[in-house]
Structure formats: C-alpha cells, structure tokens
C-alpha cells in the first residue's frame, strides 16, 4: 500500500515539473531574444544619430529658453521634457522597425520562428529588447537634461556659466566620441553601440560629480540639486514611452518604417489631446467614447504642467498611473501577438 501511494505522488508531480520546465524554457527564450534585440538595437546607426541630435537640442535649450517674458527656467523645464518625449517616440519607432519590420521583410525572422519558439515569445522578447535599448538611451538623455537644468537659463549677459556642468558634461561627450571612433578604427568596435554605452556611463558620472560640486567648484550636499518631483515626472514620461514602444512593436508586425513612425506620432498626439477633444464628448457620442477608451490617455503621463505649477506627485498617483500603463501595454502587446500570429513570414 505504501509503495502504491508513493508511486501516485510521483506521477502527480510530473505535470508540475513539466510545467515548470516549460515556463523556464519560455523565460529563457524571451531573455535570449531580448538580449539579442537589445544589442541589435543599440548597434543601429540611427540610434546613435537620434541620441546625438536630442543631446544637441538639450544643450541648446538653456539658450533658446532665454526669450520668454516670464520665468525662463519654467520654459527650460517644459522644452527639456518635450525633447525627451519626442526623442523617445523617434527611438521607439525606428528601433522597433529595425528589429522587427525589417526582419520580416528580409525573411531573417524565419531562422527564429522555424525553431520551437512560439510567436508570442518572439514578440515579447522583441518588446523587452527594445525597451532595454530605449531605457539606456532615455537615461543618457535624462542625465543631459538634468545637467542643463542645473545650469539654468542665463538671464543676463553678465550671468556666469556653470563651469562644472560644462566641463564634466562636454568632457564626457568628447571621451565617448573619441573612444568610439578610435575603437572602431583600431579594433572594429561598432561605433553606435560603443558610443551609446560610453555616453550613458560618462554622463551619469558627470551628473554625480555635479551633484556634489557647486558652480563655484566647492563641495555641496547632493540634496541641493536633487529634485525628486522632476525625477517622478521623468519616470512618468518613460512609462508613456513604454506604451508607445508597445504600439510600435504592434504596428511593425504589419507596416514598414515610415508608416510605423506615422502611427506612433499619431497615437502620441491623439493620446496627449484625448482628454480635451474626446473626454468631454465621450458621454454624448458613441464614436468619441469608443476612441476615448481605445486611445491611451498619454496626457496623464505629461508632468510639465504639474511641475511648472508647483503641484507635487503623490505615491498613490504614481502607483495608479503605473498600473494603468501596465494594463495598456499588456493590451497592446496582445494585439501585437494576434497580428504577428497570422502574419506570413515565409
């Protein structure tokens, strides 16, 4: 009797063991695809070009913001956040098409889906890989924005430059460029990926140095130039970009680069104005109500208005928007899986 009971217990454990093995293999496949997608994404030349272009705009923002009739630094904050949002949309669209749409068109995706890898796993791996690349680029640009915000707008010609910001920031950029160029020439390092990684690391180091050194080159408390509310606002923008990235992945399963870019910008624009144009008519018109519920409300993730008006973000508000972002991403990725499931790739 004991022997029979023991045999029954072993047989009942076999399905659990098989399920855990399947889950382990699935997560391992997602991780492998995500890692390869991340490397492929940061190797794209357009990736480095977009980062350099956005960096130049962020550097110029303190000068461009100096012509308002109100608080110029509020304008600097608004323009900096707008630059990050636009750069993120471009990066998400171009990167997603580079790692998915072009693979489908070139039929290189056959080498993956012909193996025992489910298509939903492939889509999820691509999404997380693009998110990783976008996260690195966004962090690098965020640090540049924080350096520019620390410098502030020079209200008059007699205002002194914030030399620590200029020194550490420019030196970090130059070192990243020099190492990438020399490494590409001597050791065949890929310029784009080398520059992105070096730039993110060196500009982070520059920001850390600026936190503890004031404009007069004296040591200060890091809390002086640490702005928690701005950091929360930057997190909200990134969560909005995660939604745009999911949209880019979904669209890339069917459309090319140009149309993916158009759709991403259309969703971003409509999401920013949906409250104003659709929210007020949602109860009056079924069409308006449908689009108001389908289009992600990205206005919720735009922090500039709250920051410039001095309204603080609460933990509950951040948690609520994070949950909303996660639900939207899951829904959009489900659509992406459905679109890719019936896509002919051979």
N, C-alpha and C positions, 0 to 999 in steps of 0.2 A: 504493500500500500504506500509506504513512504517513497519507494522508487518511482511509482506511477505519479505520485503528487509532484515529486521533483521534476520529472520529465515534462509535466504540464506547465510548470513555472518557466522552464527554459524555453518551451515553444511559445509561450505568451510574450516573452521578452524579445523574440526575434523581430516582430514587426516594429517595435520601438527602436531596436538597434538599426534596422534598415532605414527607418525614417530619419534618425539622427545622422546616419551616413549620407543620406540624400541631401539633407539640409547643409551638412558640412561641405559636400561637393558643390552645392549650389553657391554658397557663400564664397568658396574658394574660386569658383569660376567668375563670379561677379568681381571679386577683388583683382583677379588676374586681368580681366578685361578693363577694369577701371584704371589699373596701374599702367597698362599699355596705352590706354586712351589719354591719360594724363601726360605721359612722355611725348606721345604724338602731338598733343595739343600745343604744348609749350615749344615744340620744335617748328611749328608753323611760322614762316617769316612774318605773316600779317599779325601774329600775336605780339611780337616784339615791336612792330611798327605802331600798333594801336597803343601800346603802353608808352612808347616814346612820345607819341602825339598827345596823349592825355597828360603826360608829365609836363610837356611844354605848356599846355593850357593852364595847368595848375600853378606853374611858376609865374605865368603872366597874369593870373587872376588878381594878385595884390595891386598891380599897376592899372588893370582895367577897372577895378572897383573904386578907383580914387576919384571918380567924377560924379558921385551922387550928391544930392543936396541934403541927405540925412546921414545916418551912421554908416560910414563906408564899410566897416567891418561886418555889419549885417549883410551887406551886399556880397562881401567876400565869402561869407559862410554859405549864402544861397548859391553863388556861382560855383563854389567848390563842390557842393553836394550835387549840383546839376551835372557838372563834369564827370563825377564818379558814376552817376546813373547812366548818362549817355555812353560813356566808355564801357560800362558793364553790358549794356544792351548790344553794342557792336561786338564785344568779345564773345558774348554768348552765342550770337547768331553766326558769326564767322567760324568760331570753333566747332559748333555743333555740325555745321555743314561740312567742315573739313574732315571730321572724323566719322560721319555717318552718310551724308548725302553723296559725297564723292566716292566713298567706298561702295555704295550701292551702284552708282553709275559705272564705276570701273570694274565691278563684279568681284572685287577683292573680298567682299563680305562672304562670298561663297566658301572661302577657306575656313571660316569660323562656324557658320550655321550648318555646314555639311558635317561637322563633327557633332558628337552627342551634347550639344549646347542648345538649350531652349531659347527661342527668340525673346521671351520676356527677360531672361537672364542677360541676353546680349544688350537689350535696350537699357536695362538698369545699370549694367556695367558702363555703358557709354555715358549715361547721365552722370554717374558719380565721378567718372574720369574728367568730364568737362567741368563739373562743379569744383573738383580739386584744382584744376588749372585756373578757373575763374577766381577761386578763393585766393590763390597765390598772387594773381595779378591785382585783384581788388585790394589785398592787404598792402602791396607795394605802393599803389596809388593812394591808398588811405594815409600811409605814412608821409608821402609827399604833401598831401593836403594838410595834415597836421603840422608839418613844418611851415607851410605857407601861412596857416592860421596863426601860428606862434609869431611869425614875422610881423603880421598885421599890415594894414594899409598905411603908407606914409602920407600923413595928412598934408604936410608942407614939405618944401624942398630942403628945409633945414633939419628935418627929422633924420636921426641916424639909422643906418642899416643895422639889422640884427645879424651881426657878423658870424656868430656861432651857427646860426641856421644856414647862412650862405656857404660857410666853409665846409661844414660836415655834409650838407646836402649835395653840393656840387662835387666835392671830392668823392663821395660815394658813387655818384653817377659816372664820373670820369673813370674811376677804378673799374667799375663794372664794364664800361665800354672797352677800355684798354685790355682787360683780361680776356674778354670775349673775342676781340679782334686778334690778339696775339695767339690765344689758344686755338682759334680757327685756322690761323695761318701756319702755326708750327705743329700742332697736334691733331688737326682736323676735328676739333671740337665743334659741335653745332652752335653757331653764333646765337640763335634765338633762345634756345634753352639755357645756355650758359649765361647769357645776359639777364634773363628773367630771374633765375635763381640768385645770381650775384647781386642784382639790383635790389631784390626783396631783402636779402640779408644785410647789405651795406646800408640801405636807407633805414632799416629798422635800428641798426646800430647808431646811425646818425640821430634818429629821434630819441633814443635812450640817452645819448650824450647831451642833447639839447634839453631834456627834462631836468638834468642836474646842473646845467650851466646857464646862467642868465645872460642877457645881451651884453653885459659888461665883463663877461668872462670870469664871473665869480660863481662859486658853488651855491646852489639853492635847493630847496626842498622839491622833490618831484611833484608834490601835490599842487604847486603853484600853477604849472602849465598842464595839469591833468584835468580834463573836462569830462566827467562821467556822462553827462547828458548828451554831449556830442558823440561819445562812443556808443551810447544806446541808439542814437539816430543813425549812425553808420551801420550798426547791426540791422536796423530795420530796412535800410536800403538794400543791404546784401540779401535779406530774406525776400525782398521783392524781386531781386535779380535771379534768385533761385527759381522763382515761378517763371520768369522769362526764359530761363535756361530749359526748363521742362517743356515750355511751348516750342522753343527752338528745336529740341530733340524730336518732338511730335511732328512738327512741320517738315523736318529734314527727312523723315521716312518717306515722304511723298514728293516734296518740291526741292528745287535747286537753291543755290546760294542767294540769288537776288530775291526770289520770292520769299525765302525764309527771313531775310532781312526786312522785307516789307511787312510781313505778317508780325514779326516781333515788334517792330516800331508801331504798327497799328494797335497791337494789344497793349503796349506800354502807354500809348497816347489815350486810347479809349479807357484804359484802366485808371488813368490819372484824372479823367473828367467824368467818369461814370456817375459819381455822386451828384454832380451838378446837372448833367443833361438827362440821365436816366433815373436816378434815385427819386427825383421829385415827381416823375411821371409813372413810376413803377406800379402804383395802385390804380392809375387811370387807364393805362394801355397795356394790353397783354404782351404786345411786341416789346415795349420798353421794359416791362417786368421780366420778360424772358432774357433779354440781353443783359439786363442789370444783374441777374442771378448767374448768368453764364460767364460773363467777362470778369476776370479777377479785379477786385477793387484795390488797385495799387496806390490810390490816394492815401490809404491807411498807412502805407509804408513810407510816405514822404514826410520827413521830420523838420524840414526847413521852417515851416510856419510856426510850429511849436517852439523851436529853438530861438528864432528871432523875436518871438513874443514873450519869452521867458517862462513858458509852460513846461513843467517837468514831466518826464515819463515815469510812470509807476511800474513796479514789478508785475502787477496784475495785468496792466495794459500790454506790456511786452510779452507776457505768457499767452495772453489771448491772441495776439497777432501771430505769435509763433505757431500756435495751434491751427489758426486759420491758414497760414502759409503751408503747413504740413499737409492739411487736408486738400488744398488746391493742387499741390504738387502731386499727391497720390492720384487725384482725379485726372490730371493732365497726362501723367505717365501711363495710366490705364488706357487712355485714348491712344497714346503713342504705341503701346503694345498692340492694341487692336489694329491700328493702321499698318504696323510692320508685320503683323501676323499674316495678313493677306497680300503683302507686297511680293511681287515676283522679283527675285534677285538673281535668277539664273538664265 
